[in-house]
Amino acid sequence: MHFGLFGGARTKRSVGIEDSQGYQAFIDYVIEADRLGFRHMFMVEHHSTGQGQVSASMTLLAYLAARTQHIRLGTAVVVLPWHNPVLVAEQAATLDLLSGGRFDFGVGKGYRRAEFDAFCIPIEEATERFDEAVEVIRRAWTSEERFSHHGKRWNYENILVEPAPLQRPHPPLWLAAGSPDSIRRAAREGYNLLLDQLASVEQIGERIALYREECGKVGREFQPTMVGTARALQMIHSEAERAAAYETRRRVVGVIGDLARGKLADRVEEDTAPLLGLPEEIIARLRQLEAVGATNILLVDPNASVDNLRSFAREVMPAFATGLRAAAE
């Protein structure tokens, strides 16, 4: 089993020192994850939320590339309908070079209507904009010569995208997906798969099985590392801490639920998705995930705590030692 991180820095809209501290704490968190042997860091992208989420994900990843040595750095995800695809291709290729080929390019269509509204882009156009952007980016990274593109949303004439990425033919492509159609698409079109933190263990197993089946149909060799499963991490060390952990989960899921799935916060005690509980409970939950094929786990820590990371590395990771590079000291 492999472990990585999923998330991003948080800032406050007040005085500048709080903003810088929020980013610095997150940078320290990722540097420690690199030292402890975590495999991936996938960075979110959101805009105009009022929640201080990362907006310039590749800028922050470029800084992390200079501060880390081993951990792979990915986007989760670049919402392509909002971006000029040639500029994205150039930025992502530059990041791949700066990281020494450690970049993973996660993309998506977006799902928050408020963000589309802020950009004055109809959410109904998300799929067509995404499809055209992917076409341009793939061509930009694989074409040896200048090319032209004249589409519905983007037009380029005699363009040469530089630099070329270090990884050839391009960095691994990851698609955030949950519906059967989108999972099948990920398998058919050469994407690795990112699964969300709210799905139950049973749902995760069903989605991995569907992805694996579709890979087989199109002749792709399936590897477990091709699927990243996000899981919230809330490890406690005594029963006295459990109520507070549930309350944190209720608050976090309430925010996500408002944006995505409704009233999940009303039943957090029955929620099988998070890694919530004592170390032995978290190990048991990870064994359940392992049994359904989820062996590439991306931890979502609401506090991005270095202490939590070290505790997880010391008390949980040794139970899944195969493939890990280091343990906590």
URTABEL-V388507 format. One record per run of one state. SS is the DSSP state (H for helix, E for strand, - for the rest). FROM is the first residue (numbers start at 1). TO is the last residue. If there is no record, write none. Layout:
# URTABEL-V388507
SS;FROM;TO  SS;FROM;TO
This chain:
# URTABEL-V388507
-;1;1  E;2;7  -;8;15  H;16;36  -;37;39  E;40;43  -;44;56  H;57;67  -;68;71  E;72;75  -;76;77  E;78;79  H;80;82  -;83;84  H;85;98  -;99;102  E;103;108  -;109;112  H;113;118  -;119;122  H;123;142  -;143;146  E;147;150  -;151;154  E;155;159  -;160;171  E;172;176  -;177;179  H;180;188  -;189;191  E;192;195  -;196;200  H;201;217  -;218;223  H;224;226  E;227;235  -;236;238  H;239;259  -;260;263  H;264;270  -;271;274  E;275;277  -;278;278  H;279;291  -;292;295  E;296;300  -;301;305  H;306;315  -;316;316  H;317;320  -;321;329
